[in-house]
């Protein structure tokens, strides 16, 4: 189980870092689906890892970070839906 939690944590780190690099280099927009998914999932993975290690302040931060990403995704999805007559 410990190895799984570490793999999830490192995957989360790579996703969040990749999102940051993508925006910083202009390859991703801060409002893009890819950016929001990478942040939301990456932070979600960090939640598991930080909980496992007992890092409660980091866990709380990543719960909020992930929630922001998922709310942005939900709003984006709502905006993309075309109302039917």
ZIHU-V735006 format. One record per helix or strand. SS is the DSSP state (@ for helix, = for strand). FROM is the first residue (numbers start at 1). TO is the last residue. If there is no record, write none. Layout:
ss=SS from=FROM to=TO
ss=SS from=FROM to=TO
This chain:
ss=@ from=2 to=24
ss=@ from=33 to=52
ss=@ from=56 to=80
